[in-house]
């Protein structure tokens, strides 16, 4: 914690130096050497922590190459601002590709960006809102026609068709498939219950996207995705089941990035421990999966 805090302070101090030129004196002195050493330690430790949090698989040598290239450049403040904006655009490209499975048309994007920037006419709020309102339906259309969505949809259909030949699975009218390995005891849960559930969420290839780590997560039946809610109402305290939820009863065409891709059929291993006592402190906070996305 101290190292992270120190790195944050160092970052704030650095903002005062961005865009400044050398005073031309050159050389070195003992105080500046000491200060440079301390800053180096702080930045090194803080950046190491930052990279681990962002993506632990990143090649450190590539990070250093890019970092040194910019850190050693003696350039104007305008250029440095352009670099920062360019990094934001690169992150935007990555985010769009992750969400849609398709790359942005960079030449078309940059042509319109450059035209807007060179016009030197700030866009008013009404025009900006008009453009923003176009984004969601266009995103939906891109995702729907993306190779990733088409592949996930076919994989889900194939998987469900295989389960129809497995007599240990039961299909509901809505389309979920489940195998009850322990029926449990007592009454079935209702849509007004908050249920304590130990679970593991998996992709069709068996890799996990979420896991309650053996501890009960608390789910309000009305606030989870439809397939998970339906399955909870087929279970009782002590029930154990494997449930396969098609995309239309889970996260649909949009998915839930970065964990759930478009049109993914999902598998949940579920064990219900009972209804949550409102006077009892939960063993762990409510988990983000499989909670229903906003607006659904």
C-alpha positions as CSV (number, residue, x, y, z in Angstrom):
1,X,0.0,0.0,0.0
2,X,2.8,2.4,0.9
3,X,4.5,1.8,-2.5
4,X,1.3,2.4,-4.4
5,X,0.6,5.6,-2.5
6,X,4.2,6.8,-3.1
7,X,3.8,6.1,-6.8
8,X,0.6,8.1,-6.9
9,X,2.4,11.0,-5.3
10,X,5.3,10.7,-7.7
11,X,2.8,10.7,-10.6
12,X,1.3,13.9,-9.3
13,X,4.7,15.5,-9.0
14,X,5.6,14.4,-12.5
15,X,2.6,16.2,-14.1
16,X,4.4,19.5,-13.2
17,X,7.4,18.5,-15.3
18,X,5.6,17.3,-18.4
19,X,6.3,19.6,-21.4
20,X,9.1,21.5,-19.6
21,X,12.4,22.1,-21.3
22,X,15.8,21.7,-19.8
23,X,17.3,24.8,-18.2
24,X,20.4,24.2,-20.3
25,X,22.8,23.9,-17.4
26,X,23.5,20.3,-18.1
27,X,25.7,18.2,-15.9
28,X,24.6,16.7,-12.6
29,X,24.6,17.4,-8.9
30,X,24.4,15.2,-5.8
31,X,21.0,16.4,-4.7
32,X,19.4,15.8,-8.2
33,X,21.1,12.4,-8.5
34,X,19.6,11.4,-5.1
35,X,16.2,12.8,-6.2
36,X,16.4,11.0,-9.5
37,X,17.3,7.7,-7.8
38,X,14.3,7.9,-5.4
39,X,11.9,8.8,-8.3
40,X,13.3,5.9,-10.3
41,X,12.6,3.5,-7.4
42,X,9.1,4.8,-6.9
43,X,8.2,4.7,-10.6
44,X,9.7,1.2,-11.0
45,X,7.9,-0.3,-8.1
46,X,4.6,1.5,-8.9
47,X,4.7,0.7,-12.6
48,X,5.4,-2.9,-11.9
49,X,2.3,-3.1,-9.7
50,X,0.3,-1.2,-12.3
51,X,1.3,-3.6,-15.1
52,X,0.5,-6.7,-13.0
53,X,-3.0,-5.2,-12.4
54,X,-3.5,-4.4,-16.0
55,X,-2.0,-7.4,-17.8
56,X,0.6,-9.6,-16.2
57,X,1.4,-11.2,-19.5
58,X,2.8,-8.0,-21.0
59,X,6.5,-8.2,-22.2
60,X,8.4,-5.9,-19.9
61,X,11.1,-5.3,-22.5
62,X,8.5,-3.9,-24.9
63,X,7.0,-1.8,-22.2
64,X,10.5,-0.4,-21.4
65,X,11.2,0.2,-25.1
66,X,8.1,2.3,-25.6
67,X,8.5,4.1,-22.3
68,X,12.2,5.1,-22.9
69,X,11.3,6.3,-26.4
70,X,8.9,8.8,-25.1
71,X,10.7,9.6,-21.8
72,X,13.9,10.5,-23.7
73,X,12.1,12.7,-26.3
74,X,12.7,16.4,-26.0
75,X,9.4,17.5,-27.5
76,X,6.8,20.2,-27.2
77,X,3.8,20.1,-24.9
78,X,1.5,20.0,-27.9
79,X,3.3,16.9,-29.2
80,X,3.1,15.2,-25.8
81,X,-0.6,15.9,-25.6
82,X,-1.0,14.3,-29.0
83,X,0.9,11.2,-27.8
84,X,-1.5,10.9,-24.8
85,X,-4.5,11.3,-27.1
86,X,-3.0,8.7,-29.5
87,X,-2.7,6.2,-26.6
88,X,-6.4,6.8,-25.7
89,X,-7.3,6.0,-29.4
90,X,-5.2,2.8,-29.3
91,X,-7.0,1.7,-26.2
92,X,-10.3,2.5,-27.9
93,X,-9.3,0.4,-30.8
94,X,-8.6,-2.5,-28.5
95,X,-11.8,-2.1,-26.5
96,X,-13.9,-2.1,-29.7
97,X,-12.2,-5.2,-31.1
98,X,-12.6,-7.0,-27.7
99,X,-16.3,-6.2,-27.7
100,X,-17.2,-6.8,-31.3
101,X,-14.5,-9.3,-32.4
102,X,-13.7,-7.0,-35.4
103,X,-11.1,-4.3,-35.9
104,X,-12.1,-0.6,-36.3
105,X,-11.7,0.8,-39.8
106,X,-8.7,3.0,-38.8
107,X,-8.4,5.0,-42.0
108,X,-12.1,6.0,-41.9
109,X,-11.9,6.7,-38.2
110,X,-8.8,8.9,-38.6
111,X,-10.1,10.8,-41.6
112,X,-13.2,11.9,-39.7
113,X,-11.2,12.6,-36.6
114,X,-8.7,14.8,-38.5
115,X,-11.5,16.6,-40.3
116,X,-13.2,17.4,-37.0
117,X,-10.0,18.5,-35.3
118,X,-8.9,20.7,-38.1
119,X,-12.3,22.4,-38.4
120,X,-11.5,23.9,-35.0
121,X,-15.2,24.1,-34.3
122,X,-16.2,22.4,-31.0
123,X,-19.3,20.2,-31.4
124,X,-22.3,21.4,-29.5
125,X,-24.1,19.1,-27.0
126,X,-27.1,18.4,-29.3
127,X,-24.9,17.2,-32.2
128,X,-22.8,15.1,-29.8
129,X,-26.0,13.5,-28.3
130,X,-27.2,12.8,-31.8
131,X,-24.0,10.9,-32.6
132,X,-24.0,9.0,-29.3
133,X,-27.6,7.8,-29.9
134,X,-26.4,6.2,-33.2
135,X,-23.7,4.2,-31.5
136,X,-25.7,1.5,-29.7
137,X,-27.8,0.2,-32.6
138,X,-24.7,0.3,-34.9
139,X,-22.7,-1.6,-32.3
140,X,-25.5,-4.2,-32.0
141,X,-25.4,-4.7,-35.8
142,X,-21.6,-5.0,-35.9
143,X,-21.6,-7.6,-33.1
144,X,-24.4,-9.6,-34.6
145,X,-22.5,-10.0,-37.9
146,X,-19.1,-10.5,-36.3
147,X,-17.2,-13.8,-36.8
148,X,-17.0,-14.2,-33.0
149,X,-20.8,-13.9,-32.5
150,X,-21.5,-16.3,-35.4
151,X,-19.0,-18.9,-34.0
152,X,-20.3,-18.6,-30.5
153,X,-23.9,-19.0,-31.6
154,X,-23.1,-22.2,-33.6
155,X,-21.0,-23.6,-30.7
156,X,-24.0,-23.1,-28.4
157,X,-26.5,-24.7,-30.7
158,X,-24.2,-27.7,-31.3
159,X,-23.6,-28.1,-27.5
160,X,-27.3,-28.0,-26.8
161,X,-28.0,-30.5,-29.5
162,X,-25.5,-32.9,-28.0
163,X,-27.2,-32.6,-24.6
164,X,-30.5,-33.7,-26.1
165,X,-29.0,-37.2,-26.5
166,X,-27.9,-37.2,-22.8
167,X,-30.7,-38.6,-20.7
168,X,-29.2,-37.2,-17.5
169,X,-30.2,-33.7,-18.7
170,X,-33.6,-32.1,-18.5
171,X,-34.7,-29.3,-20.8
172,X,-37.1,-26.6,-19.7
173,X,-39.6,-24.9,-22.0
174,X,-37.5,-21.8,-22.1
175,X,-34.5,-23.8,-23.3
176,X,-32.1,-24.2,-20.4
177,X,-30.7,-27.7,-19.8
178,X,-29.9,-29.0,-16.3
179,X,-28.7,-32.1,-14.5
180,X,-29.7,-32.3,-10.8
181,X,-27.1,-34.3,-8.9
182,X,-28.7,-33.6,-5.5
183,X,-32.4,-32.6,-5.2
184,X,-32.0,-30.9,-1.8
185,X,-34.8,-30.6,0.8
186,X,-37.7,-28.3,1.6
187,X,-39.4,-25.8,-0.6
188,X,-38.2,-24.5,-3.9
189,X,-36.8,-20.9,-3.9
190,X,-39.1,-18.1,-5.2
191,X,-38.4,-14.9,-7.1
192,X,-38.6,-13.0,-3.9
193,X,-35.7,-14.9,-2.2
194,X,-32.1,-13.9,-1.7
195,X,-30.3,-17.2,-2.1
196,X,-26.9,-18.3,-0.9
197,X,-25.1,-20.0,-3.8
198,X,-21.7,-21.7,-4.2
199,X,-21.0,-21.8,-7.9
200,X,-18.5,-22.0,-10.8
201,X,-19.2,-20.4,-14.2
202,X,-17.6,-22.0,-17.2
203,X,-17.3,-21.4,-20.9
204,X,-18.3,-24.4,-23.2
205,X,-14.6,-25.4,-23.4
206,X,-14.5,-25.8,-19.6
207,X,-12.4,-22.8,-18.8
208,X,-13.8,-20.7,-15.8
209,X,-14.9,-17.1,-16.1
210,X,-16.1,-16.8,-12.5
211,X,-15.9,-18.8,-9.3
212,X,-17.3,-18.1,-5.8
213,X,-14.2,-19.8,-4.4
214,X,-16.2,-22.3,-2.4
215,X,-17.9,-19.5,-0.5
216,X,-21.6,-18.6,-0.7
217,X,-22.5,-15.6,-2.9
218,X,-25.8,-13.9,-2.2
219,X,-28.1,-13.5,-5.2
220,X,-31.5,-11.8,-5.4
221,X,-33.5,-14.1,-7.8
222,X,-35.0,-11.1,-9.5
223,X,-31.6,-9.5,-10.2
224,X,-29.8,-12.4,-12.0
225,X,-29.9,-13.3,-15.7
226,X,-33.2,-15.2,-16.7
227,X,-31.6,-18.6,-17.0
228,X,-29.9,-18.5,-13.7
229,X,-33.1,-17.2,-12.0
230,X,-35.2,-20.0,-13.6
231,X,-32.7,-22.6,-12.3
232,X,-32.7,-21.2,-8.8
233,X,-36.5,-21.6,-8.7
234,X,-36.1,-25.3,-9.6
235,X,-33.8,-25.8,-6.7
236,X,-34.2,-26.2,-2.9
237,X,-31.8,-25.8,0.0
238,X,-29.0,-28.3,-0.5
239,X,-29.6,-28.8,-4.2
240,X,-26.7,-29.3,-6.5
241,X,-27.0,-29.0,-10.3
242,X,-25.1,-28.4,-13.5
243,X,-27.1,-25.9,-15.7
244,X,-26.4,-24.9,-19.3
245,X,-27.9,-21.5,-20.2
246,X,-28.2,-20.4,-23.8
247,X,-27.1,-16.9,-24.7
248,X,-30.6,-15.5,-25.0
249,X,-31.2,-16.4,-21.3
250,X,-27.8,-15.2,-20.2
251,X,-26.0,-12.2,-21.7
252,X,-27.3,-12.3,-25.2
253,X,-25.6,-10.9,-28.3
254,X,-23.7,-8.2,-26.4
255,X,-22.1,-10.5,-23.9
256,X,-20.5,-9.1,-20.8
257,X,-17.0,-8.0,-21.6
258,X,-14.3,-8.9,-20.9
259,X,-15.4,-12.3,-19.5
260,X,-18.4,-13.2,-21.6
261,X,-18.3,-13.0,-25.4
262,X,-21.3,-12.3,-27.7
263,X,-24.0,-15.0,-27.9
264,X,-22.1,-17.3,-25.5
265,X,-23.9,-20.4,-24.0
266,X,-22.7,-20.7,-20.4
267,X,-22.3,-23.6,-17.9
268,X,-22.8,-23.1,-14.2
269,X,-22.1,-25.7,-11.4
270,X,-24.4,-24.6,-8.6
271,X,-25.0,-25.6,-5.0
272,X,-27.7,-23.8,-3.1
273,X,-27.2,-23.4,0.7
274,X,-30.5,-21.7,1.5
275,X,-32.2,-18.4,1.8
276,X,-30.1,-15.6,3.2
277,X,-31.0,-14.5,6.7
278,X,-31.5,-10.7,6.5
279,X,-30.0,-10.4,10.0
280,X,-26.9,-12.4,9.2
281,X,-23.8,-10.7,7.8
282,X,-23.0,-12.2,4.4
283,X,-19.8,-14.3,4.3
284,X,-18.8,-12.5,1.1
285,X,-20.2,-9.6,-1.0
286,X,-22.5,-10.3,-3.9
287,X,-20.5,-11.4,-6.9
288,X,-20.7,-9.6,-10.3
289,X,-21.7,-12.8,-12.1
290,X,-24.3,-13.8,-13.0
291,X,-26.1,-10.6,-12.1
292,X,-28.4,-9.2,-14.8
293,X,-26.8,-6.3,-16.7
294,X,-28.2,-2.8,-16.3
295,X,-31.2,-2.1,-18.5
296,X,-32.1,-5.8,-18.9
